[in-house]
Amino acid sequence: MMRILAISDKINLPRLVAAAKSLNPKELVVITSAEANVPADKLIIAKLGDGLNECWVKLVEEQLDGYDLTMMPSTRNFKEIAARIAARKEIPYLSEVLDVRLEEGIVVSRMIFSGRGIEVLKTQLPAILTLNLDPYEPLEGQPSSVEELEFNCSPQVKLLERREKEAEVDLTKAEVIVSVGRGLKKKEDLDIIRELASLLGAEVACTRPISADFKWLPEERHVGMTGVRVKPKVYLALGISGQIQHVVGFRDAETVVAVNIDPEAPISEVSDYMIVGDLYEVVPKLIEEIKRRKS
Ligand SMILES: Cc1cc2nc3c(=O)[nH]c(=O)nc-3n(C[C@H](O)[C@H](O)[C@H](O)COP(=O)(O)OP(=O)(O)OC[C@H]3O[C@@H](n4cnc5c(N)ncnc54)[C@H](O)[C@@H]3O)c2cc1C
């Protein structure tokens, strides 16, 4: 029977607690930064100020002893925190964990190669995990006890300013997306892509080179591993080769339609429909046909 320490921000906490409870621990202690309604044996509300990751590392390092397993959500911040603590304490750390079970220690499945494969690993306890929490249903309920913890860690890194990003679009909510890649020859040609998108009631998206390298579209429109993950009903991929770093971003789309001059392009393997052709010929024809049907 294990003692588990779960550490999380407020949003991910109910799912993290569900993951921890699925292991049937003898004791589950949660550390978070705000009040929360989760069925833990003890909820510790840590007042960290603007201590950032550095303070989380120091706090968890102090609290960690005596627990068999420490679990955190697989977010950018907690992955950094977990790695730093594991290194200081010299205990195993497994990231991107999809599921975990007990078996003389623990056995976990974790994603590798941007989700292309899964590996199964076994380790002795104590250990630290950061988990992908999508498969878990949030669990709510009264904690048995609540404790407030003032933690002043005097961080070396200080927060100077936080600025909200002025996002022009939220692609995660789009039902139809017209996405463009390096098959597009110049920025001005975005006009026909926008015209097609407008006729379809779609949002315009792109691959990373279009936003990050060419700066033809803002960063928030790039789909993929380092961009936005979308799940539209239709994803129209124009002049996009289909590299894995892009594909992971639209994996949950219901229907994928690709237009590419190269029949062997990897996008053909992940598309429901593929038009082998020049987007400069196909897009005007699509526009013409949609206009004809609308009139
Ligand atoms: C760490 C890392 C993270 C990354 N993260 C991301 C990410 O989040 N998102 C992302 O998108 N990329 C990402 N990338 C880049 C990724 O690896 C690819 O380089 C990128 O997705 C390719 O973009 P593309 O398909 O537009 O260009 P290309 O690979 O150059 O493909 C262009 C395609 O257009 C076709 N084409 C050319 N002309 C026409 C035409 N006239 N009509 C029709 N088709 C035409 C070609 O046949 C080709 O298939 C990442 C890379 C790294 C290393």
The ligand as a Tripos MOL2 file, in Angstrom:
@<TRIPOS>MOLECULE
LIG
   53    58     1     0     0
SMALL
NO_CHARGES

@<TRIPOS>ATOM
      1 C1         11.3130   20.3740  -32.6890 C.3       1 LIG1
      2 C2         10.4470   20.6770  -33.8910 C.ar      1 LIG1
      3 C3          9.1370   21.0520  -33.6890 C.ar      1 LIG1
      4 C4          8.3210   21.3230  -34.7580 C.ar      1 LIG1
      5 N1          7.0250   21.6840  -34.5410 N.ar      1 LIG1
      6 C5          6.2140   21.9070  -35.5870 C.ar      1 LIG1
      7 C6          4.8460   22.2410  -35.3940 C.ar      1 LIG1
      8 O1          4.3550   22.3500  -34.2580 O.2       1 LIG1
      9 N2          4.0750   22.4470  -36.4870 N.ar      1 LIG1
     10 C7          4.5620   22.3330  -37.7600 C.ar      1 LIG1
     11 O2          3.8050   22.5320  -38.7040 O.2       1 LIG1
     12 N3          5.8440   22.0250  -37.9690 N.ar      1 LIG1
     13 C8          6.6890   21.8270  -36.9300 C.ar      1 LIG1
     14 N4          7.9880   21.5170  -37.1640 N.ar      1 LIG1
     15 C9          8.4780   21.5380  -38.5590 C.3       1 LIG1
     16 C10         8.1420   20.2460  -39.2940 C.3       1 LIG1
     17 O3          9.1520   19.2820  -39.0120 O.3       1 LIG1
     18 C11         8.0870   20.4510  -40.8100 C.3       1 LIG1
     19 O4          9.3140   21.0110  -41.2360 O.3       1 LIG1
     20 C12         6.9520   21.3600  -41.2430 C.3       1 LIG1
     21 O5          5.7310   20.9320  -40.6800 O.3       1 LIG1
     22 C13         6.8470   21.3020  -42.7540 C.3       1 LIG1
     23 O6          5.9730   22.3000  -43.1860 O.3       1 LIG1
     24 P1          5.2880   22.2130  -44.6090 P.3       1 LIG1
     25 O7          4.4950   20.9520  -44.7370 O.co2     1 LIG1
     26 O8          4.5720   23.5060  -44.7950 O.co2     1 LIG1
     27 O9          6.5300   22.2480  -45.6270 O.3       1 LIG1
     28 P2          7.2090   21.1260  -46.4880 P.3       1 LIG1
     29 O10         7.6040   19.9810  -45.6790 O.co2     1 LIG1
     30 O11         8.2490   21.8070  -47.2880 O.co2     1 LIG1
     31 O12         6.0440   20.6250  -47.4620 O.3       1 LIG1
     32 C14         5.4950   21.3820  -48.4890 C.3       1 LIG1
     33 C15         4.5470   20.4730  -49.2570 C.3       1 LIG1
     34 O13         3.8700   21.2200  -50.2420 O.3       1 LIG1
     35 C16         3.7660   20.4500  -51.4110 C.3       1 LIG1
     36 N5          3.6010   21.4040  -52.5130 N.ar      1 LIG1
     37 C17         4.5730   22.2060  -53.0510 C.ar      1 LIG1
     38 N6          4.0110   22.9960  -53.9800 N.ar      1 LIG1
     39 C18         2.6990   22.6880  -54.0230 C.ar      1 LIG1
     40 C19         1.6010   23.1750  -54.7870 C.ar      1 LIG1
     41 N7          1.7400   24.1640  -55.6920 N.pl3     1 LIG1
     42 N8          0.3790   22.6370  -54.5870 N.ar      1 LIG1
     43 C20         0.1950   21.6280  -53.6710 C.ar      1 LIG1
     44 N9          1.2120   21.1300  -52.9330 N.ar      1 LIG1
     45 C21         2.4260   21.6810  -53.1000 C.ar      1 LIG1
     46 C22         5.0350   19.6270  -51.4670 C.3       1 LIG1
     47 O14         4.8360   18.4540  -52.2420 O.3       1 LIG1
     48 C23         5.2520   19.3050  -49.9800 C.3       1 LIG1
     49 O15         4.6400   18.0860  -49.6310 O.3       1 LIG1
     50 C24         8.8260   21.2270  -36.0900 C.ar      1 LIG1
     51 C25        10.1510   20.8330  -36.2820 C.ar      1 LIG1
     52 C26        10.9460   20.5600  -35.2080 C.ar      1 LIG1
     53 C27        12.3550   20.1290  -35.4440 C.3       1 LIG1
@<TRIPOS>BOND
     1     1     2 1
     2     2     3 ar
     3     2    52 ar
     4     3     4 ar
     5     4     5 ar
     6     4    50 ar
     7     5     6 ar
     8     6     7 ar
     9     6    13 1
    10     7     8 2
    11     7     9 ar
    12     9    10 ar
    13    10    11 2
    14    10    12 ar
    15    12    13 ar
    16    13    14 ar
    17    14    15 1
    18    14    50 ar
    19    15    16 1
    20    16    17 1
    21    16    18 1
    22    18    19 1
    23    18    20 1
    24    20    21 1
    25    20    22 1
    26    22    23 1
    27    23    24 1
    28    24    25 2
    29    24    26 1
    30    24    27 1
    31    27    28 1
    32    28    29 2
    33    28    30 1
    34    28    31 1
    35    31    32 1
    36    32    33 1
    37    33    34 1
    38    33    48 1
    39    34    35 1
    40    35    36 1
    41    35    46 1
    42    36    37 ar
    43    36    45 ar
    44    37    38 ar
    45    38    39 ar
    46    39    40 ar
    47    39    45 ar
    48    40    41 1
    49    40    42 ar
    50    42    43 ar
    51    43    44 ar
    52    44    45 ar
    53    46    47 1
    54    46    48 1
    55    48    49 1
    56    50    51 ar
    57    51    52 ar
    58    52    53 1
@<TRIPOS>SUBSTRUCTURE
     1 LIG1         1 GROUP 0 **** ****
